[in-house]
């Protein structure tokens, strides 16, 4: 079988329309199902999946949003859209309308940890500082750089964020008040269009098939990969060299659950430069404790459809 691993920065997504899809009734417990999803040309879509119904509850182009603001009343963190290799660089307090350059940004910029660890965001704890952050917007579907914007976070309350944005030369300054979503864990914002309704409501999805930025260490470089991320509240146990048929919930005694956002991640597949093809490892099995409190086991079977189109993962899932 074939599948995929890493993607170079030049492989980026095409735009499309955000769309909701009606879920179908969940299958009876214990019944296995094979599911295939296609992420579009150039891995253009982010696919938000409810594992119980085995359906995509929403999809959007990865270019639909830039920043994700946490929605909880006590929350304040701001995340980047890692599917485009976005980075952030804090340059301290100042006047956002003053022209700036990017000298030193290559050394100082940061990415969000792919694990989603709350203490490892690119922007960090901004409260009370009113620092200016240079936000590299990453790359579009055709490999063109999307530019740099300035962001100055001013205030967060139980219900909203207040912040300023501007172009790098200081022009186009706007002050925004972003209301926190009452239903989803994050509220998305686009520098081009403002608030965007992207993330489905909390509890309605368990996995998102997407590109994201992973930090490699040999060599030390952030890189775009294609895989699966999970939301807060979903736990994943990973079992390697396993037989899907015999994996049971008791295996989590030796393979404990993780709440890391990239616990499923991208490395259930590898790429052969010799063959120019991708291979899935079906012996990697995941036990997923979903947003509804149910347990499932899942493994991947392929990353191509019957026509050989890449970016169409096939996975088998069974409720435990």
Backbone bond lengths (Angstrom), bond angles and torsions (degrees), N, CA, C in turn:
res aa  C-N    CA-C-N  psi(-1)  N-CA   C-N-CA  omega(-1)  CA-C   N-CA-C  phi
1 X - - - 1.462 - - 1.515 110.23 -
2 X 1.325 115.94 159.70 1.454 121.16 -178.83 1.516 110.46 -116.64
3 X 1.319 115.70 155.21 1.465 119.95 177.76 1.506 108.68 -161.28
4 X 1.381 118.46 -164.81 1.460 118.04 -178.80 1.498 111.79 -133.29
5 X 1.332 115.10 161.39 1.455 120.65 176.63 1.503 109.37 -124.61
6 X 1.355 118.39 -102.98 1.447 122.32 -175.10 1.513 110.41 -88.11
7 X 1.325 115.69 155.26 1.453 120.84 176.60 1.512 108.59 -126.42
8 X 1.334 119.86 131.87 1.465 121.09 176.43 1.500 110.73 -66.30
9 X 1.324 115.60 162.01 1.452 120.28 -175.84 1.509 112.51 -63.03
10 X 1.312 118.25 -21.66 1.462 119.93 -178.17 1.508 112.96 -76.93
11 X 1.364 117.16 -13.22 1.464 118.93 179.30 1.511 107.70 -90.36
12 X 1.313 118.00 105.86 1.454 122.98 -174.00 1.508 109.67 -131.75
13 X 1.328 116.47 169.08 1.448 120.85 -170.07 1.504 113.56 -89.26
14 X 1.353 116.63 156.94 1.445 123.89 170.74 1.506 109.19 -94.14
15 X 1.330 117.09 157.73 1.450 121.35 -176.91 1.507 111.04 -80.91
16 X 1.356 115.89 158.28 1.453 123.00 175.90 1.493 108.27 -158.53
17 X 1.292 117.76 -171.79 1.455 121.98 -178.25 1.512 110.02 -100.38
18 X 1.330 116.19 141.22 1.451 120.82 172.47 1.514 107.76 -67.47
19 X 1.329 115.72 134.23 1.450 117.99 -177.28 1.516 110.35 -145.18
20 X 1.313 116.52 143.40 1.448 123.43 175.45 1.516 108.99 -100.32
21 X 1.334 116.55 147.24 1.443 120.96 177.02 1.516 108.73 -127.99
22 X 1.320 116.50 139.32 1.449 120.96 -179.48 1.520 109.90 -74.44
23 X 1.346 119.22 127.21 1.454 120.21 177.70 1.521 111.18 -72.13
24 X 1.323 115.53 154.24 1.457 120.46 175.30 1.518 108.15 -97.74
25 X 1.334 119.01 161.92 1.460 120.90 179.90 1.520 111.47 -59.21
26 X 1.331 116.27 142.63 1.453 120.73 -179.85 1.524 110.35 -65.51
27 X 1.352 115.83 148.85 1.453 120.52 177.43 1.520 110.05 -74.38
28 X 1.346 117.43 160.93 1.464 119.64 176.84 1.519 110.54 -59.78
29 X 1.318 116.69 149.42 1.453 121.86 -178.65 1.526 110.11 -58.30
30 X 1.336 115.70 136.66 1.450 121.12 176.38 1.506 114.67 91.20
31 X 1.316 118.76 -11.15 1.460 120.85 179.86 1.523 109.87 -83.71
32 X 1.338 116.64 125.22 1.459 120.88 -178.52 1.516 110.57 -80.12
33 X 1.322 115.50 152.65 1.458 120.84 177.44 1.514 108.78 -146.73
34 X 1.328 115.73 144.70 1.453 121.76 170.66 1.519 108.74 -103.72
35 X 1.320 115.65 133.19 1.461 122.07 -175.72 1.523 108.51 -126.89
36 X 1.319 116.32 136.94 1.463 120.93 173.07 1.522 109.80 -122.63
37 X 1.323 115.59 131.84 1.459 122.63 177.74 1.519 108.38 -124.77
38 X 1.309 117.62 142.52 1.462 121.50 177.45 1.522 109.61 -114.96
39 X 1.317 115.98 128.81 1.454 122.44 -174.87 1.521 113.26 -89.84
40 X 1.331 116.77 2.43 1.448 120.13 175.51 1.517 113.01 88.04
41 X 1.316 115.35 167.92 1.458 122.08 -179.70 1.521 110.49 -58.64
42 X 1.324 116.48 127.50 1.455 119.71 -179.24 1.511 113.59 68.64
43 X 1.351 117.52 21.66 1.468 122.12 -177.63 1.527 110.02 57.84
44 X 1.333 115.82 47.62 1.454 120.19 -169.10 1.520 114.27 -76.23
45 X 1.318 118.72 -20.58 1.464 120.26 -173.11 1.515 112.63 -107.97
46 X 1.325 114.82 145.01 1.459 122.14 164.81 1.524 106.60 -97.07
47 X 1.337 116.51 124.62 1.461 122.35 -174.43 1.522 109.17 -112.77
48 X 1.330 116.07 116.06 1.461 122.83 -177.68 1.530 107.91 -95.87
49 X 1.338 116.92 120.87 1.462 122.07 -166.07 1.524 111.19 -119.26
50 X 1.328 114.99 135.37 1.468 122.67 167.59 1.519 106.86 -96.04
51 X 1.327 116.99 115.02 1.454 120.17 -172.87 1.526 112.15 -70.67
52 X 1.327 118.72 -30.13 1.462 120.50 -178.92 1.522 111.98 -66.16
53 X 1.327 117.08 -43.55 1.463 120.75 179.87 1.522 112.19 -90.14
54 X 1.354 116.59 -7.85 1.466 122.36 -179.96 1.525 111.75 58.17
55 X 1.322 116.59 39.54 1.459 120.66 -177.61 1.524 111.41 -129.03
56 X 1.317 114.67 157.26 1.457 122.63 170.26 1.525 107.22 -84.45
57 X 1.330 116.90 114.11 1.460 119.96 -178.74 1.524 112.02 -86.22
58 X 1.332 116.15 -17.90 1.463 119.84 175.05 1.529 108.45 -164.11
59 X 1.328 116.49 151.79 1.462 121.04 172.75 1.515 109.24 -141.61
60 X 1.331 115.21 154.01 1.464 120.99 179.54 1.512 109.28 -155.14
61 X 1.334 118.18 153.56 1.467 119.44 171.57 1.519 109.50 -67.69
62 X 1.312 116.33 145.93 1.467 118.53 -177.51 1.526 111.71 -67.88
63 X 1.320 117.30 -13.09 1.459 121.11 177.60 1.524 112.75 -85.50
64 X 1.337 118.34 4.10 1.465 121.10 -174.04 1.525 113.02 -74.63
65 X 1.333 118.18 -18.52 1.463 120.02 -175.74 1.523 109.95 -148.00
66 X 1.342 115.10 160.36 1.463 121.75 -179.77 1.522 112.96 -117.33
67 X 1.328 117.16 -43.72 1.462 122.61 -175.26 1.518 110.10 -125.96
68 X 1.340 115.78 145.39 1.464 121.79 175.42 1.524 108.22 -117.96
69 X 1.323 116.59 117.70 1.461 123.27 179.86 1.528 108.71 -98.59
70 X 1.330 117.09 126.63 1.463 119.73 178.72 1.523 110.31 -60.54
71 X 1.337 116.13 140.98 1.464 120.88 -170.80 1.520 115.17 -99.33
72 X 1.332 118.73 -14.04 1.456 120.22 -177.21 1.516 112.46 -63.23
73 X 1.326 118.23 150.59 1.467 120.68 -177.13 1.524 113.88 -60.68
74 X 1.330 117.72 -28.64 1.461 121.38 179.20 1.527 112.40 -101.24
75 X 1.310 117.32 6.88 1.463 120.86 -175.14 1.528 111.50 -97.29
76 X 1.363 115.17 156.61 1.461 119.95 -173.63 1.531 114.08 -149.32
77 X 1.323 117.09 -3.76 1.466 119.43 -174.19 1.526 111.93 -75.25
78 X 1.329 113.72 150.19 1.467 121.70 178.62 1.527 107.58 -123.89
79 X 1.335 115.75 126.84 1.458 122.54 -176.67 1.526 110.27 -110.87
80 X 1.335 115.58 151.88 1.457 122.11 176.77 1.527 110.68 -91.09
81 X 1.322 115.89 158.12 1.461 121.18 172.63 1.527 108.09 -81.41
82 X 1.322 115.27 93.74 1.459 120.53 -175.42 1.509 114.60 -69.99
83 X 1.318 118.39 -10.72 1.466 120.10 -179.26 1.520 112.43 -68.91
84 X 1.342 117.10 -10.97 1.467 121.07 -179.68 1.530 112.35 -115.71
85 X 1.322 118.01 11.78 1.463 122.64 -175.97 1.524 111.02 62.20
86 X 1.325 117.13 42.08 1.457 120.55 175.83 1.522 110.58 -72.23
87 X 1.338 115.75 146.76 1.456 122.15 177.38 1.524 109.45 -136.62
88 X 1.338 115.86 163.96 1.465 121.60 179.32 1.524 109.50 -135.37
89 X 1.331 115.08 146.35 1.462 122.18 178.39 1.515 108.46 -137.90
90 X 1.329 116.25 119.15 1.457 121.33 178.12 1.524 109.43 -86.89
91 X 1.346 115.87 127.68 1.470 120.20 -179.03 1.526 111.71 -114.90
92 X 1.339 116.75 13.66 1.447 120.54 176.65 1.518 112.92 87.73
93 X 1.331 116.86 177.65 1.467 120.52 -178.34 1.519 111.70 -69.90
94 X 1.330 115.58 156.27 1.456 119.92 179.24 1.509 111.33 171.21
95 X 1.315 115.60 -171.43 1.460 123.36 179.82 1.525 108.39 -93.77
96 X 1.315 117.03 115.45 1.456 121.00 -175.04 1.524 112.08 -67.04
97 X 1.329 117.80 -18.75 1.469 120.41 -179.07 1.527 113.14 -85.35
98 X 1.331 117.55 -3.53 1.461 121.42 178.09 1.527 109.05 -83.42
99 X 1.331 117.10 134.87 1.462 121.70 179.69 1.528 110.48 -63.02
100 X 1.331 115.50 139.91 1.461 121.71 179.76 1.519 108.74 -134.22
101 X 1.337 115.51 166.20 1.459 119.71 173.32 1.525 108.72 -123.60
102 X 1.312 116.08 -179.86 1.462 120.57 -175.86 1.527 112.30 -104.98
103 X 1.325 117.61 17.56 1.460 120.31 178.06 1.526 109.81 -59.64
104 X 1.307 116.85 124.32 1.454 122.16 -178.39 1.510 114.41 92.11
105 X 1.329 117.65 -8.75 1.462 119.74 -176.48 1.524 112.16 -66.60
106 X 1.330 116.95 -35.66 1.463 120.03 -178.36 1.523 111.54 -60.19
107 X 1.342 116.62 -32.76 1.461 119.94 -179.81 1.531 112.18 -86.65
108 X 1.329 117.38 -29.15 1.456 119.94 -172.68 1.510 116.01 -98.73
109 X 1.314 118.53 -13.83 1.462 119.90 -173.84 1.522 111.54 -72.51
110 X 1.330 114.54 156.33 1.458 121.12 -176.50 1.522 109.81 -133.74
111 X 1.342 114.74 160.23 1.458 121.67 172.35 1.523 108.45 -115.20
112 X 1.322 116.41 161.50 1.456 120.28 169.42 1.525 108.96 -71.60
113 X 1.325 117.09 141.68 1.459 119.79 174.78 1.524 109.40 -61.17
114 X 1.332 119.00 130.77 1.464 120.12 -179.76 1.520 113.33 -62.21
115 X 1.329 116.89 -20.08 1.463 120.62 177.40 1.520 112.50 -70.29
116 X 1.347 116.48 -15.61 1.453 119.38 -175.97 1.516 113.29 76.08
117 X 1.335 117.74 16.60 1.464 120.14 -179.98 1.529 108.97 -61.55
118 X 1.320 118.17 128.50 1.473 120.40 -173.09 1.516 114.47 -64.56
119 X 1.324 118.80 -20.23 1.459 120.97 179.69 1.527 112.60 -93.48
120 X 1.331 116.85 10.01 1.461 119.95 -175.20 1.522 111.56 -129.69
121 X 1.332 116.11 47.06 1.460 120.17 176.26 1.524 109.95 -92.54
122 X 1.317 115.96 153.59 1.464 120.71 -179.44 1.523 111.76 -65.07
123 X 1.320 116.88 -39.01 1.468 121.44 -178.22 1.517 111.04 -79.75
124 X 1.307 118.16 -34.35 1.453 121.92 177.55 1.522 112.95 76.76
125 X 1.337 115.47 -164.45 1.464 121.36 -179.22 1.533 108.37 -83.51
126 X 1.308 115.25 101.35 1.464 122.05 -173.87 1.520 113.14 -92.55
127 X 1.329 118.03 -8.94 1.464 121.82 -170.33 1.531 111.41 -60.88
128 X 1.319 115.70 130.51 1.453 122.09 176.62 1.512 114.89 82.81
129 X 1.328 118.54 -10.11 1.463 120.42 -175.35 1.522 113.22 -93.55
130 X 1.330 117.06 -36.43 1.468 123.28 -174.85 1.527 111.67 54.39
131 X 1.343 115.74 37.49 1.459 120.74 176.19 1.528 110.45 -68.31
132 X 1.312 115.01 157.03 1.460 121.17 171.79 1.528 108.06 -95.68
133 X 1.319 115.28 130.90 1.459 121.87 179.26 1.523 108.61 -113.85
134 X 1.320 116.21 129.66 1.457 120.64 171.98 1.525 107.73 -88.42
135 X 1.326 116.07 119.84 1.459 122.44 -175.78 1.525 109.10 -106.82
136 X 1.323 115.86 111.66 1.464 121.04 173.78 1.526 107.41 -80.00
137 X 1.332 116.89 119.58 1.462 121.70 -174.45 1.523 113.46 -79.55
138 X 1.307 118.31 -0.99 1.455 120.13 177.67 1.516 112.67 78.60
139 X 1.334 115.70 -144.13 1.461 121.22 -168.40 1.521 111.33 -129.10
140 X 1.341 114.97 148.28 1.459 118.58 179.34 1.524 110.56 -89.64
141 X 1.337 115.96 -171.64 1.454 120.88 -174.07 1.517 113.12 -65.78
142 X 1.326 116.88 -17.83 1.456 120.25 -176.38 1.529 112.05 -107.25
143 X 1.329 117.07 10.65 1.453 121.67 177.68 1.507 114.75 84.68
144 X 1.337 117.76 5.67 1.466 121.09 179.14 1.529 110.04 -83.05
145 X 1.312 114.97 138.14 1.462 119.57 178.32 1.524 109.79 -68.99
146 X 1.335 116.90 135.44 1.465 121.87 -175.39 1.521 113.16 -89.14
147 X 1.311 117.25 -1.99 1.449 119.69 175.62 1.512 113.70 98.30
148 X 1.319 114.94 -173.35 1.461 123.27 -177.76 1.519 108.41 -127.72
149 X 1.326 116.44 138.25 1.458 122.12 175.43 1.529 109.04 -122.57
150 X 1.321 114.88 156.51 1.461 120.43 175.20 1.524 109.33 -101.18
151 X 1.320 115.14 140.26 1.462 122.52 -178.96 1.520 108.76 -132.24
152 X 1.330 116.35 130.33 1.462 121.66 175.88 1.519 107.78 -129.08
153 X 1.322 115.99 107.40 1.459 122.09 -178.91 1.523 108.99 -83.90
154 X 1.330 116.20 127.40 1.462 121.27 -171.79 1.517 113.60 -106.15
155 X 1.331 117.07 -45.49 1.467 119.27 -171.16 1.523 109.93 -158.35
156 X 1.323 115.44 148.95 1.457 121.86 171.63 1.521 108.10 -134.02
157 X 1.326 116.27 137.95 1.459 122.73 175.00 1.525 108.04 -124.11
158 X 1.307 116.04 -174.24 1.463 120.31 178.62 1.515 112.20 -65.29
159 X 1.329 116.81 -19.43 1.467 119.56 -173.41 1.522 115.06 -122.97
160 X 1.341 118.71 -10.40 1.469 117.99 -173.95 1.523 112.34 -159.72
161 X 1.335 114.25 166.39 1.462 123.92 171.31 1.530 108.40 -119.05
162 X 1.333 116.05 147.41 1.457 121.59 171.52 1.523 107.98 -123.26
163 X 1.326 116.27 131.07 1.460 120.11 -177.58 1.524 110.07 -157.42
164 X 1.334 114.98 162.96 1.464 121.75 177.58 1.527 109.34 -115.42
165 X 1.329 114.93 150.23 1.459 121.68 174.08 1.525 108.84 -132.09
166 X 1.324 116.16 155.37 1.468 121.19 177.18 1.514 108.94 -160.89
167 X 1.324 115.27 163.43 1.454 120.97 171.35 1.524 109.30 -74.01
168 X 1.317 116.45 167.40 1.455 120.44 -176.00 1.523 111.74 -61.58
169 X 1.335 117.56 -32.77 1.466 119.97 -179.91 1.524 112.90 -82.48
170 X 1.330 117.17 5.52 1.457 121.93 177.55 1.509 114.75 90.57
171 X 1.314 117.64 -9.11 1.466 120.32 -179.87 1.525 110.70 -79.84
172 X 1.334 114.83 166.01 1.462 120.52 175.90 1.512 114.29 69.27
173 X 1.333 117.74 26.08 1.465 119.57 -178.84 1.522 110.73 -64.07
174 X 1.329 115.92 133.30 1.456 122.74 175.30 1.517 109.32 -134.80
175 X 1.320 115.98 145.21 1.460 120.82 172.46 1.518 108.01 -107.44
176 X 1.328 115.80 131.39 1.458 122.24 -173.89 1.523 110.26 -118.92
177 X 1.319 115.66 145.02 1.458 122.24 165.92 1.516 106.84 -118.25
178 X 1.313 116.11 114.85 1.463 122.79 -176.52 1.519 109.00 -105.18
179 X 1.307 117.80 116.66 1.463 121.59 177.88 1.519 110.01 -76.30
180 X 1.319 116.69 134.64 1.457 120.79 177.30 1.526 110.05 -69.17
181 X 1.321 115.24 139.06 1.458 120.14 178.18 1.522 110.19 -64.72
182 X 1.312 115.69 140.70 1.454 119.83 176.04 1.507 113.44 -88.83
183 X 1.343 117.37 -1.98 1.464 119.64 -175.09 1.523 113.87 -127.44
184 X 1.319 118.88 -36.07 1.465 120.68 -177.03 1.523 111.01 -101.19
185 X 1.330 115.79 158.01 1.462 120.95 -177.03 1.519 112.43 -69.45
186 X 1.334 116.61 -24.56 1.464 121.17 -179.67 1.517 110.05 -134.76
187 X 1.328 115.31 149.61 1.459 122.23 174.37 1.515 107.56 -112.27
188 X 1.339 116.84 121.14 1.452 121.27 -173.89 1.526 111.64 -90.18
189 X 1.349 114.14 147.37 1.462 121.75 -179.65 1.521 109.46 -133.40
190 X 1.326 115.91 139.55 1.460 123.02 174.63 1.522 109.17 -115.20
191 X 1.328 117.89 131.94 1.462 120.39 176.10 1.521 111.14 -61.43
192 X 1.327 117.05 -26.43 1.461 120.91 -177.69 1.515 113.15 -84.73
193 X 1.345 117.60 -34.63 1.466 119.69 -170.06 1.520 115.14 -130.24
194 X 1.324 118.91 0.09 1.457 120.55 178.14 1.518 112.67 86.78
195 X 1.319 116.71 -149.43 1.461 121.95 -177.72 1.518 110.57 -63.49
196 X 1.339 116.05 135.09 1.458 121.69 179.54 1.525 109.64 -126.50
197 X 1.333 116.05 134.37 1.463 122.17 177.07 1.520 107.99 -86.35
198 X 1.323 116.81 93.30 1.461 121.52 -174.07 1.522 111.36 -114.92
199 X 1.322 117.31 -62.04 1.466 120.30 -173.50 1.524 111.05 -70.64
200 X 1.342 118.13 131.20 1.468 120.21 177.07 1.528 111.26 -64.53
201 X 1.313 115.78 167.17 1.460 120.68 -178.01 1.522 110.63 -62.71
202 X 1.316 115.76 147.58 1.461 121.61 -179.74 1.520 109.79 -59.78
203 X 1.324 115.80 136.81 1.452 121.42 -179.33 1.509 114.41 90.11
204 X 1.347 117.41 -11.14 1.467 120.13 -178.64 1.523 112.54 -95.60
205 X 1.343 117.55 -6.65 1.465 120.27 -179.63 1.518 109.95 -142.67
206 X 1.338 114.79 156.02 1.456 121.43 -175.46 1.525 113.60 -126.19
207 X 1.332 117.10 -23.63 1.463 121.76 -178.42 1.523 108.51 -144.16
208 X 1.334 115.99 148.14 1.461 120.30 169.78 1.526 107.82 -126.68
209 X 1.330 115.31 123.00 1.457 121.85 175.27 1.525 107.34 -84.63
210 X 1.313 116.64 120.61 1.461 120.15 -170.16 1.521 110.57 -162.67
211 X 1.316 116.19 163.86 1.447 120.28 162.27 1.527 108.09 -81.86
212 X 1.327 116.11 154.22 1.464 120.02 174.84 1.520 108.49 -157.62
213 X 1.324 115.67 166.41 1.461 121.03 -177.43 1.521 109.79 -92.46
214 X 1.325 115.23 123.62 1.464 122.14 178.07 1.525 108.87 -112.63
215 X 1.321 116.10 141.03 1.461 120.42 178.27 1.525 109.75 -93.10
216 X 1.322 116.72 110.63 1.459 120.55 173.22 1.525 109.04 -89.41
217 X 1.337 115.33 154.73 1.464 119.87 -174.98 1.525 113.03 -113.81
218 X 1.323 118.85 -18.44 1.461 122.03 177.71 1.519 109.32 -135.29
219 X 1.339 118.99 89.44 1.470 127.01 -0.42 1.526 111.31 -77.23
220 X 1.325 115.81 165.75 1.462 121.17 -178.48 1.524 108.54 -80.51
221 X 1.324 115.43 99.76 1.462 119.78 -175.74 1.522 109.68 -155.43
222 X 1.340 117.30 137.01 1.469 119.31 171.51 1.523 108.82 -77.91
223 X 1.333 116.53 142.47 1.462 120.36 -171.46 1.518 109.01 -147.49
224 X 1.325 116.42 145.29 1.459 120.40 177.42 1.521 109.89 -81.09
225 X 1.324 116.75 127.60 1.456 123.31 174.91 1.526 108.46 -122.98
226 X 1.315 116.07 168.23 1.460 121.56 178.23 1.517 108.65 -120.01
227 X 1.320 116.93 126.98 1.449 119.15 -177.42 1.506 112.57 -170.20
228 X 1.333 114.94 -146.18 1.459 122.43 -173.66 1.523 109.24 -130.76
229 X 1.329 116.46 130.15 1.458 123.12 173.36 1.521 108.96 -114.99
230 X 1.327 116.19 155.46 1.461 121.67 179.97 1.525 109.81 -123.28
231 X 1.337 118.06 156.80 1.464 121.02 -178.18 1.523 111.92 -88.52
232 X 1.328 117.57 168.71 1.463 120.35 172.29 1.527 110.05 -56.51
233 X 1.321 116.07 139.36 1.461 120.20 179.90 1.506 114.27 97.79
234 X 1.329 117.90 -15.53 1.462 121.80 175.72 1.526 108.33 -100.33
235 X 1.341 115.97 131.87 1.462 121.24 -179.09 1.529 109.65 -113.96
236 X 1.331 115.51 147.78 1.464 120.82 -176.30 1.524 109.63 -135.76
237 X 1.335 115.96 132.13 1.462 122.36 170.45 1.523 108.15 -110.70
238 X 1.314 116.98 136.73 1.475 122.88 -177.62 1.522 109.12 -112.31
239 X 1.331 116.31 127.84 1.460 122.16 -179.24 1.524 107.43 -123.96
240 X 1.319 117.44 119.54 1.465 121.19 -177.72 1.525 109.84 -98.36
241 X 1.330 115.71 158.95 1.463 122.89 -179.76 1.524 110.57 51.11
242 X 1.320 115.90 46.87 1.462 121.74 -174.23 1.524 110.94 -113.05
243 X 1.332 114.93 158.65 1.463 122.52 172.62 1.519 107.23 -100.98
244 X 1.320 116.72 114.56 1.462 121.24 -177.53 1.528 111.59 -51.66
245 X 1.327 117.53 -37.42 1.464 121.30 -175.13 1.523 112.53 -66.05
246 X 1.327 117.30 -29.93 1.462 119.84 -174.56 1.522 113.94 -104.14
247 X 1.317 118.10 -7.54 1.467 120.17 179.00 1.524 109.69 -64.22
248 X 1.335 115.68 134.56 1.464 121.21 179.84 1.518 109.46 -135.73
249 X 1.315 115.25 171.40 1.463 120.49 -178.15 1.523 111.71 -60.81
250 X 1.332 117.20 -28.23 1.464 120.26 -179.76 1.530 112.27 -65.19
251 X 1.332 117.58 -18.48 1.465 120.06 178.39 1.527 112.19 -65.24
252 X 1.315 116.82 -17.90 1.464 118.95 179.63 1.533 112.21 -72.28
253 X 1.335 117.38 -9.56 1.464 119.43 174.46 1.525 110.40 -66.75
254 X 1.336 116.62 -37.27 1.462 121.29 177.43 1.531 112.22 -94.00
255 X 1.322 116.75 -17.83 1.464 121.64 -178.30 1.531 107.93 -128.26
256 X 1.315 117.48 82.96 1.469 120.59 -171.64 1.520 112.91 -65.94
257 X 1.318 114.38 158.06 1.460 121.52 179.61 1.529 110.96 -69.12
258 X 1.317 114.60 150.38 1.460 122.57 174.38 1.520 108.73 -124.90
259 X 1.328 116.04 144.82 1.463 120.65 174.25 1.525 111.64 -101.72
260 X 1.334 117.34 7.17 1.464 120.36 178.39 1.524 109.98 -59.65
261 X 1.313 116.49 138.31 1.461 121.41 -178.42 1.523 111.68 -60.62
262 X 1.334 117.30 -31.47 1.461 121.28 -178.20 1.526 112.47 -104.45
263 X 1.329 117.20 31.05 1.467 120.65 -179.85 1.526 111.67 -62.00
264 X 1.330 118.12 -33.23 1.467 120.93 171.82 1.522 109.06 -82.70
265 X 1.315 116.81 -51.69 1.451 121.75 169.37 1.516 115.17 66.84
266 X 1.335 115.31 -145.67 1.469 121.93 -172.22 1.516 114.09 -121.58
267 X 1.356 118.86 -15.88 1.458 119.80 -167.30 1.520 114.08 -90.02
268 X 1.337 117.03 24.95 1.467 121.01 165.79 1.525 110.14 -81.42
269 X 1.310 116.02 7.29 1.460 122.73 179.34 1.519 109.56 -143.77
270 X 1.326 115.49 154.44 1.456 121.67 177.92 1.523 108.99 -133.98
271 X 1.328 115.07 158.79 1.461 121.18 -179.25 1.519 109.89 -117.87
272 X 1.320 116.56 133.07 1.459 122.13 176.25 1.523 109.06 -101.16
273 X 1.325 116.71 115.12 1.459 120.04 176.71 1.526 110.92 -69.52
274 X 1.327 116.78 -26.80 1.462 119.94 178.33 1.526 111.16 -69.03
275 X 1.330 116.25 -44.01 1.463 120.72 -177.28 1.521 112.89 -91.30
276 X 1.328 116.70 -17.18 1.456 119.53 -175.08 1.513 111.77 64.02
277 X 1.327 116.49 35.04 1.465 121.12 -175.09 1.524 109.74 -139.82
278 X 1.313 115.05 165.46 1.453 123.04 -175.81 1.526 109.77 -115.16
279 X 1.313 116.30 144.79 1.456 121.78 -177.97 1.523 110.23 -130.57
280 X 1.320 114.95 131.95 1.461 121.68 176.67 1.523 109.65 -92.86
281 X 1.312 116.71 146.06 1.464 122.24 175.09 1.525 108.67 -105.06
282 X 1.342 119.07 99.16 1.467 120.59 -177.77 1.520 113.62 -73.03
283 X 1.342 117.64 -7.35 1.462 119.32 179.30 1.523 112.44 -83.11
284 X 1.332 117.31 -2.63 1.467 120.43 171.35 1.525 107.34 -90.06
285 X 1.320 116.07 116.08 1.466 121.79 -176.35 1.527 108.46 -116.77
286 X 1.310 115.86 137.81 1.463 122.35 179.31 1.524 109.50 -113.77
287 X 1.324 115.95 134.44 1.464 121.16 168.71 1.521 106.54 -103.02
288 X 1.318 115.66 124.08 1.464 121.71 -173.32 1.520 109.73 -116.40
289 X 1.312 116.07 124.19 1.466 123.11 173.43 1.517 106.25 -96.72
290 X 1.326 116.69 105.25 1.461 120.06 -165.39 1.523 113.45 -84.33
291 X 1.326 115.43 -178.96 1.460 121.74 -175.49 1.518 112.98 -66.96
292 X 1.343 117.25 -18.63 1.458 121.30 179.00 1.522 112.51 -96.46
293 X 1.341 116.91 2.25 1.451 121.03 179.10 1.512 114.48 89.50
294 X 1.334 118.06 6.78 1.459 122.18 -179.82 1.525 110.21 -93.11
295 X 1.344 115.42 157.74 1.459 121.74 179.93 1.528 109.79 -111.59
296 X 1.326 115.79 140.75 1.458 122.00 179.55 1.526 108.38 -139.26
297 X 1.331 116.18 151.30 1.461 120.05 168.19 1.519 107.92 -113.30
298 X 1.337 115.20 143.75 1.465 121.05 -171.19 1.522 109.59 -146.67
299 X 1.330 115.71 140.59 1.463 119.79 167.52 1.519 109.18 -143.52
300 X 1.333 115.10 160.84 1.461 121.36 -176.85 1.522 109.99 -98.26
301 X 1.333 115.47 144.66 1.458 122.24 -176.49 1.521 113.48 -115.24
302 X 1.320 118.24 -30.84 1.461 120.74 -176.48 1.524 109.39 -161.87
303 X 1.323 115.26 166.22 1.457 120.42 175.96 1.525 111.83 -129.41
304 X 1.319 115.82 13.43 1.461 122.76 177.09 1.522 109.02 -127.60
305 X 1.332 116.22 152.36 1.456 118.82 170.63 1.528 109.45 -87.56
306 X 1.334 116.74 -175.94 1.464 121.06 -176.10 1.524 112.90 -64.91
307 X 1.330 117.10 -20.06 1.462 121.19 179.19 1.524 112.23 -92.17
308 X 1.335 116.46 1.16 1.452 120.33 -179.75 1.506 114.42 85.85
309 X 1.324 117.37 13.77 1.464 121.08 179.28 1.520 110.02 -75.89
310 X 1.318 116.61 123.66 1.453 120.84 179.91 1.528 109.85 -75.75
311 X 1.331 115.72 156.09 1.462 120.08 179.00 1.506 113.54 86.78
312 X 1.333 116.83 23.11 1.468 122.09 178.09 1.525 108.90 -122.49
313 X 1.337 118.31 74.16 1.461 120.29 -176.22 1.525 112.30 -64.62
314 X 1.329 114.89 136.15 1.463 122.05 171.44 1.516 107.63 -108.42
315 X 1.318 116.41 130.71 1.453 120.60 179.76 1.521 109.75 -136.94
316 X 1.324 114.22 149.00 1.461 121.45 177.12 1.519 108.27 -108.63
317 X 1.315 116.39 136.62 1.459 120.88 -177.24 1.517 109.39 -137.70
318 X 1.321 115.78 144.52 1.464 122.22 176.46 1.520 108.35 -141.56
319 X 1.313 116.29 133.01 1.461 119.54 177.02 1.517 109.70 -76.13
320 X 1.334 116.02 137.10 1.463 121.77 -179.90 1.525 110.95 -93.73
